[in-house]
Amino acid sequence: MQSKYPVFDRSRLRVRPLREREHDMDLGHLLAVDEQVEEADSKLAAALELVAPRLAASGPAARILMMGAHVIKSGVSRQVIDLLERGAFTHVAMNGAGAIHDFELARIGATTESVARYIRTGEFGLWDETAILNDWAVDGARIGLGLGENFGRRILEDRLPHRDVSILARAYELGVPVTVHVGVGYDITHEHPNCDGAAYGAGSYRDFLIYTKSVESLEGGIMVSLGSAIMGPEVYLKALAMARNVARQEGRPITDFMTAVFDLVPIQGDVHRELPKSDPGYYFRPHKTILVRTVADGGQSLYIRGDHRITVPALRRAVSECMKAHAG
């Protein structure tokens, strides 16, 4: 049966090369791996004293990082990569925009365009090289790989010039799964004529199942959310429901774990209690989902408010010091 509704003809689009785009961020914005732009205050230091031991621990328990795209735009990719190299995280999950920024940095050493400027001219997102990710999504679906795994593989195999700052590529080298959780129409790659929705669906759903498999090992572990207001809490919530469904049948718990949310949003009152629905803050998902509901049966949660450019380097330092103390 044929739809009675017309669709937009993507062949009419004019797509320009990335070299013609003005970028708001380049490699010069990335912090050196041991750079600390501001020392952690007492409140941040106290929170990290609780988080760091969980990330420094070895063993089978999952240590999951879920991150929004702004984390990469903050210039802390080297800190995230260093944490992966130290074994602090066993899984990384990001949204589609995170993968795009990671890829663009690896390819041209710059990323981020002015939405305000380019939306006026209808050029926002329509940059040729970024659409290579669409071809990689098709490639991954064909050979049965998730988006994150195939993107990391291709960044390495295509020897992109700045692959050393790619979280996707370094995680692939280390054997740490990166999953990319995509919503159709959310990302600039979906504007392009070569976007295949079925390929994205196959790749991102495989990534969801890979993520859910990691969540099965969350007992005794930790889930860290860096600046992910929607993808992180929503994907985590569904995966945890699935993992607990199976765990309950097997007679084992998934209740004793820590969650830590790093974000900029101020939370009024007790972060361990839900706000009333009459309060707009009720709809900030990291609060009610990650900090309250999913740890209500024995878990522990922490909220770390601050600029990622300050908190992520502080986290890296705290984990490093904790690991050194354990080794000594």
N, C-alpha and C positions, 0 to 999 in steps of 0.2 A: 504494500500500500504506500502510495506517495503522499508526503505531507502537503497540506494545502497552504502552508505558510512559506513565504520566500525567505532566502538566507542571503547574508552579505557575501558579495563576490570578492574574495580576497585577492584575485588577480589584478584588481584595480589599484592596489596599494603601491605606493612608491617607498622603497626601502633604501636607506642610505648607509654607507660604510661607517664603521665606528670611528674612523680617524676624523670624521667631520663633526663628531659630537663633542661638546664641551663637558668635561667631567668635574664633579665636585669632590672626588677623592682619588688619590693615586698612591703609589708605593711610599712616598714621603710621609704619608699620614700614619703608616704602620709603626707601632712601637717596636723597639728592639726587644728581644725576648726577655731580657732582665731589666727592662726600663720600668720605672715606677714614677708616674707623673705627680703623684701625691701619696704621701704615706697614709696608711689605713688609720682611721681614728679608733678610739677605744671600743665603740659599738661594733664597727666592722670587724676589728680584730677579734673580739669576743665571739662573734658569730662564726668566723672562719676557724676558730679553735675547735668548734664542734663539727664543721663540715670536713676539714682537712683529714682527720683520722679515717673517716669513711672512705675518702678517695685514695688515701695512701695504703689502705689495706689490700692485701692480696687474697685470693680465694675465689670461690665460684660465684659469689653474690654479684649481681649486676650493678654497675656504676654507670648510670645513663646520663648523657647530656642532651637536653633539648634546647635548641637555640633559634632565636629570631634572626632575620637578616641584618638588623641594625647592629648586632654584635660584630659582624664583619665590617660594616661601615664605620664602626668605632675605632678600627685599627688594631684589633687585638688578635688577629689570626695567628701570629707567631706564638702568643701565649697559649692559645687553644692547642696548637700543634705540639708545643712543648709538653703540655699535660698528657696528650695522647702518647707521646714518646716515653713518658715516665710510667705509662700504664694506669693513669688515674681514671680513665674512662674506658669502659668496655663497649660502648655504643654511643653514636652521635646521631641525633635526628635534627633535621632542619626543614624549613619550608622551601618552596620553589624559588623565592626571591634570594634566599641564602645561597642556593646552588648557582644562581645567575651571577651574583656578586663574586663568588669564589672563582667561577670560570672566567669572568672578565678580568679580574686581577691577574689570574694565571696567564691569560692570553695577551693582554696589552698593558698590564701594570696600572690600570685605572678602572674606575667603575663609578656608578651613580650619576644620573643626569638630573637636571632641574625640571621637575614635573611642571612647575609653574610656567616655565618658559616654553617647553616643547609641547605641552597639551594645547597651547593656544594655536600652534601651527599644524597640529595633527601629526607631529613627528615623534611624540613620546613613545618610546619602546620599539620603534621601527628602525632598528639598526642591524645591518646584515649579519655580521659575524656571530652575534648572540644567538641567532637562530640555528647555529650549528648544534646547539643542545637538542633541538627538535629532531635532527637526524640521529643523534646519539640515543634519544628515547626510542626511536623506531628500531635502531640497531640492537639496543638492550632487550626490547620486547621479543625480537626475532630469536635471540640466543638464550632467552630465559633469565636475564639479569634484571635486578631492580635498578631504578634510576641512579641512586647513590653509588652503587657498585660500578655501574658502567660509566658514569661520568668520571669517577676517579681513575678508572682504568684508561679511559681515552685521553684524559689530560696528561697522563704519564706516557702512553704509547705515542701520542702525537707530539710529545716533547714540547709542550707549551713553554714559552721562554721564562715565565715566572712561576713555574709549577712548585717551586720551593715554598711559596706562601699559600699554597692550596691545601685547605683542610681535607677536601675530598681526595686529593691525590695522596697525601701523606697517610691518611687513614687506610687507604687501599693498600699501600705498601706495608703497613703494619698489621694488616689483617683485622682491623677494627671496622665493623659494619657501620656505614653511614646510610641512613635512610632519608629519602626526600619525600615529603608529604605535600602533595599538590592539590589545590582546588582549581577546577576548570574555570578559566577566565580571570584568575588571580594574577597571572604573571605576564610580563611583556612578551615572552616567547609564544604565548597563545594568540597573539595578534598576527603572526606571520603566516604566509600562504603554505609553508611546509609543516605546519603543526598538525600532528595526528593525534586526535583525542583518544582513540582506542589504545595507542601505544603508551600514552601517559597513564591511562587508566590501568593498563596491565603492569607497568613498571612501578607506579606508586602503590598499587594494591599489594604487589609482592613485597615492597618495602614495608608496608603496614604489617604484613604477616611476619616479616623478619623482626620488626620492632616488637611485636607481641611476643615472639619467642624469647626475646631478651627480657621482657617484663616478667616472664615466668620465673626468672631467677632473681627477682627483686628482693626476696626475703633476706634480711640482714644487710641489704645494700643501700643505695642512694639514687635518687633521681633529682638532677639539678636542671632547673629551667632558667635560661638566660634570655630575658627579654622576649618571651613568646607569649603573647596575650591570648591568642586563639588556637593556633595549631598545637602548641605544646599541651595545654590542658585538655583539649578535646580529643586528640589522638591518644594521649596517655589514659584518659578516662575509659575509652572503649577497649583499649588493649588490656587494661587492668581487669575490667569486667570479664573478658574472655579468659584471661589467665587464672583468675580466681574461680571461675566456673569449673575449669578442669582440675585445679588444685583441690577444690572442695570434694570432688568425686574421688580424688586420690588420697584424701585424708591429711592434707598438709596445708599449712597456712601461708598466706602472703599478707602479713600485717605488720611485721616488725621491720620497718625500713624508715629511712629519712627522706624527706623532700626539702629542697631548698630553692626558693624563688629569688632571683636577682632581677630587679626591675626599677623603674623610675617613679612609678605611681605611688603616691602616698596612700597608706591604708589607715583609716581612722579606727580607733578602738583596738580591741584584742584581735590580733591576726589569726588566732586559733579558734575564733568563733565567727559564724556567718553574720553578715549584716542583714537587717530586715529588707524585704523587697522594696520598701518605700525609699530606701537609700540607693542612689545611683551606683555607689560602690559595690552593691550586691552583684552587679553584672560584670565585675572584673573577675574573669574566670580563674586566673591563677590563685586568687584568694580562696574562693569557696571550693574549688575543685582540688587544687594541689595542696593547699595549706590546711584545709579543714576536712572535707568529706572523705577523701581517700586514705587518710591516716587516722580516722576516728576510732579504729579498733586496736590501737597499740603502737602506732607509728609516731614519728617525731617530725615537726616541720619548723622551718626557719624562713624569715623574710629578710632579705638584704637589699635595702634601698640605696641606689647610687648609680652614678655614671659607670657604664661598663669599662670605660677607659681607666677608671680607678679600681673598680672592684675585681675585674678579671685578672690584672697583674697581681693584685693582692692575694687572690685565690691561688694563682700559680706559685707565688712565693711561699704561702702558708703550706701548701702541699709539699713543695720541695723541702722545706725545713722539717716537716713531719717525717718525710721519707728518710732524710739524713739522720734524724734522731732514732728512728727504728733500726737503721743500718748500724748505727754506733752502739 
